[in-house]
Amino acid sequence: MLVEERGLSSRQTQYVVRTWRLGNLLTPIRVQKLQMALHAKAKAEAGYRFYALYDKIYREDVLARAYAQCRSNRGAPGVDRQDFAEIEAYGVQKWLGELALALRQESYRPDPIRRVFIPKANGKLRPLGISTLRDRVCMTAAMLVLEPIFEADRATPKICIEHRLDADLSSR
């Protein structure tokens, strides 16, 4: 049966939302409900235009999940040289509140990208751009809101592909 022929309450759709994890981080229930609602709407009406998504990005729970996801990736600081230890010393909730306020007031502007060069095996250098933590949290929050919509349009959900790859690798 094609994925498009399944109902919104199909076991696979429920599984995609329930197992939305990164490492050992479990997505909070409120964020899961938002993602499930967005996914269900996109799946039910393929031509539907989502006009009001910006307010979902600066929700407290979405930003907290985005911060936790960025924190688990342990990336390097950007041009502002701010790292996770500084944010935690300042207060994560206060920092996220200020970010949410900047997004809500539409005064948020992304910072420049820090450029570093990584040596390759052949002796050349590969450029790498490192965003600030603030920008990474915003991009991750946008991804948390947008990904369920775009995943609904895919013929094969990402989770199925990952499970097939895991099954293929484990059978070797």
N, C-alpha and C positions, 0 to 999 in steps of 0.2 A: 504494500500500500504506500502510495506517495505521501510525503509529509504534508503536502497541501490538502490532502483528502481527510486528514485526521481532524478531530474536533479540538477545541481549545483546552479541553480537560484531558487530553491524551496523556498517557503515562510518560511519554517522552518529554512533552512540554513541561510537565510538572517536575520531572527529573532534572531538566536543564536548570530550572530556577532553584530547586532545592539544593543542588550540589554546586552552586555558584561559589567556588572557593578559590583562594590563592594560598597555597601552602596549608597552614593550619588555621587560617583566618576564615571564619564563617560569616557570610553576609548577614547583617541584622534583618530581622523580620520585616520591619517597615520598608527597608530598601528592597527586599525580595518582593514585597507586595507591589511596590511601585514598578519594579522591573517586570513582574508578571502581568500587571495591568497594561503596561506599554507594549509588551510582547503580544498579549492577547488582542489588543486593538489593532496592531499592525498586521497580525495574522488574519484577523477577521475581515478587515477592509484593506486590501492591498494598495488601493489608491488614496488612502486617507492621508491628509496633510496634518502633521503635528505642528501647530502654531505656537503653543504655549509650553515650551520645554525649558526656557531659561530659568524660570522660577524653581524648577526641580533641581537645578545644578547647585544653587546656594542653600538648599535645605540643610539643616544641621546634621541630620543622620547621613546624608549622602556625602557631605564634606568630611565627616568623621570617618566614614568607611574609606573614602579616597585617601585620607591621611594615613590610616592604618595600612592600606595597601602600599602606598609609597614608602612608608616606614619599613615594611617588611622587605622591600627591594634594596634597602641600604645604599642608596645612590650617593654620589659625590655632591658637594655643594656647588651652586652655580656662581654667577658673577658677584652676587652679594655675599658670598662665603658663609652663608647661614647654614648650619647643619642641624640635625635632629636634636642634638643635645642642647643647643641654644634655644630651640623652640620649646623643648620640655622645661627648661629652666625659666623661660618667659611665661609658660602656661599654654598648653595645647588648646584648651577651650577658649582662652582669650584670643590666641592667634587665629583659630578658626572663626571666631566671632568677628574679628576685624576683617578677615578675608570675605566672609559672608556679607558683611556690610558693604565692602567695596564692590562686590558683585551685584548686590541688590541696588545700590545707588548708581550702578553702571560706570563707576570711576576706575574700575580695575583695568590695568594695562599690563600686558606681559613684559617681562624684563628681557634685556638682551641675552643672547646665548653665549655661554663661555666655551671657547674653542680650545680643544686640546688635541694633540697628535699622538696616536698610538703606533708603536713600531709594528710593522708586518714581518712575516717570516722572510720575505725577499729583501729586507733592509730598508724598504720605503716606509713612509709614514702615512697613516690613514687618519683623516680628520674626524673628530667626534665633537658634537655639540652637546653641552650639558646645560639643561634648563635649571632655573632656580627651583627650590622646593615648593615655593608658592605657585609657580606655574605648573609644576608637575601635579600638585594636588588639584588644581583647576582642570587640567586636562584629564586626569583620572576621574574626576566627578562628572565631566562631560561624557566620558566613555561609559560610565556606569548608567547614565541616562540614555545615551544613544545606541549602545550596543544591542539591547534587547529588540529595538525597532529594526535594525539592520539584520540581525540574526533571523528575524521572522521572514525576511525576504529570501534568505538563502534556501536553496533546494535541499541541501543536506546540513543539518545543524552542526555547529562546530563540535559539540560534545560527542556526536556520533563518530566524527572523523577521528577525534582523540582516542575514543574507545577502540576503534578499529586499529589504529596505530599501536595502541598498547597491546591489543590481542595479537597483532602480527609480530611485534617485537618479543612478546613472551613465548610465542610458539617456536621461536628460533633456537 
